[in-house]
Amino acid sequence: MDRRETAALLAYIGRLDPRTIRTDQGEARDQLAQWHELLGDVPMATPHGWDARAAARQYIRTSPYQILPADMARPWESYRRDRLARHSDPTPSVDPDDQAAWTAELVGNRRAVAAGTAQPAQARAITSGRDEIDPRLEARLREIGSCIPAAARAALAPYRPARAAREAAVAQGMPDALNVRCEWCLAQPGEPCRRRRIGPDDGVRGTAPRATPHPGRLDSAAAQQAQTPEPIQKPAMA
């Protein structure tokens, strides 16, 4: 605030607490100089929630002591910290190769948020609820069938043999064996079957995932698919 705003604030505080009023012209001038020196970077008001008069009124209402410049600076610093804590830096709109412009935009955004002239940019929360999925994203996934491009899926196939075999079986119209529990290796739905590692003494030393499910699991998946009723299709309207 400038000297005129500081004088207006002191006049407002004097109406609420006459103890702050200085009748001597020299004392009043010194008081104005002191408050302006200490509160020169504190605005009178901002578009987003800060008002120095409200902060002064709150202090006078709750404290029996005479108000000091520090009693105005503390709530202002708390206001700044709270806004910066709720701010997530958005990606600057300038060329990322221009380091000076990139940094200048980040700093400018933070200063505007801290000064109360811009609202904090908050990052969107990551959610998994079906009701909160963006309809545009859901429509796009239905259109392409998967969020993984076909070329990337083919490149990953050698490193995910169980997944690749499952996708190939589903593509051929075969039942998805991983939808059921394997009665042989006791793999739960969604988990690949495992093969046993036998030691020289014929004892089981461990297990390792199989690229393909056990035959019995395929039979169980086929039986479950056969028991699932086909969806009833409505006749086309003429």
N, C-alpha and C positions, 0 to 999 in steps of 0.2 A: 504494500500500500504506500501511496505517496504521503507527503506531509499533510495535505488537506484531508485525506482519508483518516490518517492517524489522529488529527485534531478532532474529526467528527466522532471517532471511536472513543476518545477521551471524554468528549462532551456527553456521549451516550452513557458511558460508565459513571460519570459524575452524577447523572440524574438517578442512577440506581444506587450508588454508594457515595454520598456527599463527602466522605473522608478523602476521596481522591482529588477533590477540587482544590486548586491552588489559586488563592486570591491575589498573591503578589505577582506582578507581571514578570519579574525575573525568574521566579520559581516555576511559573507556568511555562515560560520559554524553555527552561532547562528540562522540565518534565516532558514536553513535546519532543525535544531533541533526543532525550534518552529513549523514549518509546519508539520513535521513528528509527533510531539506530539499531535497536534490538528486533524490531518487527518489520523492517523494510522489505524482507522477502516473504512476509506473510500477507496473502491477499485479504481484502475486506470480505469478498464472497467469490464463490466459483459456481459454475453452472451445475455442479454435481455434488451438492450436499454440504459444502463448507460455508459457514457464515461466522465471521469474527464476533459479531454482536451476540449471536446465539451462544457462542463459547463463553463470552464474558458474562452473559446473563446466567448461564448454568453454574459458573464458578461462584458468582455472588450469591446465588440461591443456596448453595451447598456448603460454602466455607465461611467461617466467621472472620477470617483474616482479610486484610486489605489486598486487593488484586495487584499483582506485579506483572511486568512484561513476560516473565517466565511462565506465568499461569496461562498466557495466551499461546506461547510457543509450544508448550507440551502437547496440547490437543491438536495443534497443526501438524506436528511431527508424527503423532499417532495416526492422523488422517492420511498422511503421505505413505507411511509404512503399510497401513491396511490396504490401500489401493495398489501399491506395488506388489504386495503379497498375493493379490487376486489377479494379477496381470500375467499373461503368457505372451511372449513376444511373437507377433504374427510375422510371417515371412515377408521381408521387404519387397517392394515392387520394382526396385532398381536392378540393374545387371549385377549378378553375384560376383562377377569378375572385377567389378569396381569396388574395391574394399573400402575406400573412403566414403563413397556414397552409401554403401550398405551399412557401415557403422553409423553414419550420420542419421540415417532414417531410424535405426534402432534406438539411438540415443534420443532423438527427437520425440519418438513415440513414448518412451519412458518418462521423459520430462513433462510431456503433456498430460500423461496419466497422473503423475505425482503432483502436478500443479492443479489438478482438478478441472482442466479444460477438455479432457477426453476421458471416455469411459474405459475401464480395464478390459482388455481382450482376453477372455477366458477360453481355455482349451475345452473342446467338447469331450464329454466323458465317454469312455469305451463301454458299450453295453452289449449284452448278449440276448436280451429279450426279443421274442418274435414281434411283439407289438411295437417295438421301437426301431425296427429296421426301416431305412429310408425306402419308400415305395419305388423310387427310381433305380436304386441299387438292386432291389428284388426283381424288378422287371428286366434289368440288364442280365442278371444271373440266369433267369429263365430263358432269355434269348440265346445266350452263348453256351448254356449248359454247365459251365464250371468257371470258377474264378482263375483256374490255371490254364493258360493257352495250350492248345494241342501240341505244339512243338516243344514246349517246356515239359509237358507230361511225358512225351516220348523220350526226351533226354534224361528224365529222372527214372525211367523204367528199370534200367540195369541196377540202380541203387535201391529200388523198392520192389523187389520181385513179387512179394506177396500182394502188394497193392496192385501191381500191373496185372497179375494173374486174375485177381478179383474183378478188375475193370474189364478185362478181356472176356471173362465169362459172362458178365452182365451184358456186354455189348452183343454177345452171340445169343442172347435170350435165355441163357441158363440161369438157374437159381443162384442167389448170392449165398454161398456156404457160410460166410462169416456172420450171417444174421442169426444163426443158431449155435448152440453150445455143442462142442465136440465131445462125444462120449468116450472117445479113445484116449485123447491127451488131456481132456478136461479144460480145453481152452474156452474162455467165456466169449459170448457174442461180441463181435468187433475185434477180437484178438486173433492173430494167425495161429494155425496149428503148430505144434512143436514136435521135433523128433528127439528121441533119446540117444544119448551118447553112452555106449557100453564100453567098459574097461576090459582089460585082459582077464579079469576074474569074473566076467559076465555080470558085473554090478553096474548099475546106472551111475555114471559120473556127472551127468548134467543134461541139459536140453538145449536145443537150438531151434529158432523159428524155421518153418518150412515155407517154401515158395508156393506150394499148392496145398490145399486142405486134404485131410484124410478122406478116403472114399466113403466111409460111413457118415461123415459130416455132410458130404454132397447128397447122400441119400436122404438124410434128415431134412436138409433144406428143400429138396424136391418134394418130399412128402408134405412139408409145411406149405409150400407154394400151391400144391394140388388142393389142399384144404381151404385155401383162401378163396372166397367167392369172387367171381369176376364183377367188376362194377357194371351196374345197369346203365346202358346207354339209351338216352331218349331218342325216339325217331325224329329224323329231320323234318322240319315244317315245310310243307309244300309252298 
